[in-house]
Amino acid sequence: MSQPPPDRSSAPPPPRPDASMSLLTTVMEHSLDEGYAEASARRRAEGRTGMPRTLKAKLGLAAGLVLAALVVTLGAAEARVAAPVVAKEREELIDRVNAETGTADELEADVEALRKDVGERQRKALEQHGGGQASLVALLSGATPVQGPGIKLVVDDAENTDQGGGGPRESTGFADTGRVRDRDMQRVVNGLWQSGAEAISINGQRLTALSAIRAAGDAILVDNRPLVPPYTVLAVGDGEKLAAAFRDSADGQYLQALHESFDIRTGISEQAQVRLPAAPSLIVRTAEPLADDTGSGAAETGKGTS
């Protein structure tokens, strides 16, 4: 009679939860590597431990520890002694800087006061010696503030001042074609004068026929005073005619080309009333005709005067 087959319906035991983490389990249970443990046991068997055993070795170790402690102590004491000296020198330097800054501020205030005094004296001289055209001379030289109808012209850098362009503007060496340059403002001002403006100012800085617009790095200087964008140009004159004449002029078309080609922002509007201050400094030059000379001067040289 054959034996019944063994019952295989029972399931095998479930795997251990940490079966897949054997490496981590080994590291946690045996943190010391076997090679290191064997070397440590061999050193203990040979009597070679970390601490010296002979009296000479112990005295050497003690001397080394005492020397190290002495060096640390001396360094700390020297730092503690030098700290007040360094702090005192620092305070002295701060006081000197503050004193020199105060002196520079006082000198700057004196220069500004003297500049205003010179300007007032020049204005009085114009009023006294201007004759029948004193008001006209004062207006042309910027000696007096003016007000009246006119226009307001705003020029500003492009929103993305790193954009590239090409053409003559980039070939001049400008790395950023979206920024307003000194020559741009020169053309704007000259175009306004040519269009009939009677007086002009940029960001509150009054211009005259002798005003200089230059560049210092990326900054625009008007009579050696820096300006920051946006540049607001106010011009006194017949607003409608002045705006139309400037738009039709070569300089107005140049400004429009900057807007179209390099996204430089511009805006012009007529104003019922604009106020311009007097120029901070005046430079007045006059010329007088020479009397007719019947002698040998002009006749011999063939040159005259005008």
Rosetta blueprint (number, residue, H / E / L):
1 M L
2 S L
3 Q L
4 P L
5 P L
6 P L
7 D L
8 R L
9 S L
10 S L
11 A L
12 P L
13 P L
14 P L
15 P L
16 R L
17 P L
18 D L
19 A H
20 S H
21 M H
22 S H
23 L H
24 L H
25 T H
26 T H
27 V H
28 M H
29 E H
30 H L
31 S L
32 L L
33 D L
34 E H
35 G H
36 Y H
37 A H
38 E H
39 A H
40 S H
41 A H
42 R H
43 R H
44 R H
45 A H
46 E H
47 G L
48 R L
49 T L
50 G L
51 M L
52 P L
53 R L
54 T L
55 L H
56 K H
57 A H
58 K H
59 L H
60 G H
61 L H
62 A H
63 A H
64 G H
65 L H
66 V H
67 L H
68 A H
69 A H
70 L H
71 V H
72 V H
73 T H
74 L H
75 G H
76 A H
77 A H
78 E H
79 A H
80 R H
81 V H
82 A H
83 A H
84 P H
85 V H
86 V H
87 A H
88 K H
89 E H
90 R H
91 E H
92 E H
93 L H
94 I H
95 D H
96 R H
97 V H
98 N H
99 A H
100 E H
101 T H
102 G H
103 T H
104 A H
105 D H
106 E H
107 L H
108 E H
109 A H
110 D H
111 V H
112 E H
113 A H
114 L H
115 R H
116 K H
117 D H
118 V H
119 G H
120 E H
121 R H
122 Q H
123 R H
124 K H
125 A H
126 L H
127 E H
128 Q H
129 H H
130 G L
131 G H
132 G H
133 Q H
134 A H
135 S H
136 L H
137 V H
138 A H
139 L H
140 L H
141 S H
142 G L
143 A L
144 T L
145 P L
146 V E
147 Q E
148 G E
149 P E
150 G E
151 I E
152 K E
153 L E
154 V E
155 V E
156 D E
157 D L
158 A L
159 E L
160 N L
161 T L
162 D L
163 Q L
164 G L
165 G L
166 G L
167 G L
168 P H
169 R H
170 E H
171 S H
172 T L
173 G L
174 F L
175 A L
176 D L
177 T L
178 G L
179 R L
180 V L
181 R L
182 D H
183 R H
184 D H
185 M H
186 Q H
187 R H
188 V H
189 V H
190 N H
191 G H
192 L H
193 W H
194 Q H
195 S H
196 G L
197 A L
198 E L
199 A E
200 I E
201 S E
202 I E
203 N L
204 G L
205 Q E
206 R E
207 L E
208 T L
209 A L
210 L L
211 S L
212 A L
213 I E
214 R E
215 A E
216 A E
217 G L
218 D L
219 A E
220 I E
221 L E
222 V E
223 D L
224 N L
225 R E
226 P E
227 L E
228 V L
229 P L
230 P L
231 Y E
232 T E
233 V E
234 L E
235 A E
236 V E
237 G L
238 D L
239 G H
240 E H
241 K H
242 L H
243 A H
244 A H
245 A H
246 F H
247 R H
248 D H
249 S L
250 A H
251 D H
252 G H
253 Q H
254 Y H
255 L H
256 Q H
257 A H
258 L H
259 H H
260 E H
261 S H
262 F H
263 D L
264 I L
265 R E
266 T E
267 G E
268 I E
269 S E
270 E E
271 Q E
272 A E
273 Q E
274 V E
275 R E
276 L E
277 P L
278 A L
279 A L
280 P L
281 S L
282 L L
283 I L
284 V L
285 R L
286 T L
287 A L
288 E L
289 P L
290 L L
291 A L
292 D L
293 D L
294 T L
295 G L
296 S L
297 G H
298 A H
299 A H
300 E H
301 T H
302 G L
303 K L
304 G L
305 T L
306 S L
